[in-house]
Amino acid sequence: MFKKHACYLSICLLVAPLVATADTPSDAPLPVAPPILVNTAPVQQALSQLPSVCPALARQIDAATQSRLQAFYQQQGDVPLWSTDERRQALHAQLAMLADDGLDPSHYSLPAPDATANVLCSDISSSRQYLQALQDLHYGRLQQSRFEPLWHSQPPTRDPDTDVLAFAAAGLQDMAQGFDQARPSADLYRSLRNAYASVRQQPLPHWDPVASGPLLRPGMDDPRVPELGRRLVSGGYLAQAPSGKQYRDELVKAVKAFQLSHSLQADGVIGAGTVAELNISPLVRREQLRINLERFRWLAQDLEPEGVLVNVAAAQLSVYQSGIPVWQTRLQVGRAERQTPLLKSRITRLTLNPTWTIPPTIMREDKLPAIRLNPEYLRQQNLQVLDAEGHPLTPEQVDWARPGNILLRQEAGPRNPLGKIVMRFPNPYSVYLHDTPSQPLFTKGPRAFSSGCVRVEQPLLLRDMLVSPAERARTDELLATGVTHEFRLATPVPVLLGYWTVEVDRQGGLVYAPDIYARDLVLIKAMGSVL
């Protein structure tokens, strides 16, 4: 007890000179220092005058961090917090464990013990790193808006400082508990963290790249077969590499397993896509785990226990109930040049037997060139021409070289690109989930075929997951009419479109997705890795 009060008194003495007036004339009588009281809050005085009290530390603290530190110390009674060895050691231990979260513990280095250092500055520096670590662990070290922005129909209103200060308060009582509360609780995050914690401590495997070449089908001979076998042995998909050049059953089975775990079409046929995934280096594979932990820290803020979750990279949709994925289906998503946007919204209505009004980009880049080349295109595609007010026009009334403000609409029917049903949700991109007549494309992988919207393999089963039994019966009746209907859901359903390139499946295995929008290397470099 004496040690604690002595330390606090010494801090008061360090801060006391701050109350003196800097412009006092040299011949004026020295002012009498006011008495030092326990409630003078030297920590707050130091924080409000950092450039003069802790000049080196002041250069590392912006206004937002300073405000958070002031709130943190006020929350804890405006007393120094890191004077005991036990608490400092507990913080050191938790910071070291951030390596398992894909965060670099060196980014949160604490000041070294120094008997000559300003005790108050060291305390504030430790608190700064403590709060920053909790912030990065909960929300991510990088700004999502800078790298992979996600649009919200209802922008988040919660103040991040509120959560961070709550984690920090819990940590002062139990450091491990405080950090674990800050760590995202979603299974997507926790399972991948466990996988990364194991992988990062193992030596990197080595494999030689597989050469490019013609399409390789089962039963064919190819000089690349031995090197393909060695690559699959290195990856744990095959026990022993084949010696001959024939692409036989055992190797085909291993290739199919590799394709399945990398979100490719598991047909055993080796083309450019499979070779590209085979040749991603072990280091990049390990770093993919790390950067996807960062992505899950971003997405954790928008995950809800009930709703629809879309992984754009894997072209896969999951329906969650009570925080558990209960149903999945395959998707087709936007091509690299017309990417599906990331967003958080709510499915509010279904369009049954939809017509398709062609979006401006598709009209400009796809439809108008086709119409100019083939005058019969409109009839062949069952497209109707409308003016800006929605009144029908004949094709002869339009100057197709300069069509002006017209609309093209395709009536409901089996050839309509939207199929039988559309799930709509507010967003500025005119993107939605919908049926499609292009069913054969669902067997492919990767499935980046659309112009931005998300095509659903089993849309009516998805409909069943979104509505009540009464709503299902009513929408079945409306679908049977063949007439377009707008059906508003009694209870809107959250929908989140995210992007990640690896996760852990229910059997504990890693499942990769092709980086269809070439985002991984950008994020790896931003996280500070050296490739």
Summary of the structure (lengths in Angstrom):
residues: 531
radius of gyration: 30.3
end to end distance: 51.7
largest distance: 101.2
contacts: 1563
relative contact order: 0.11
helix: 44%
strand: 15%
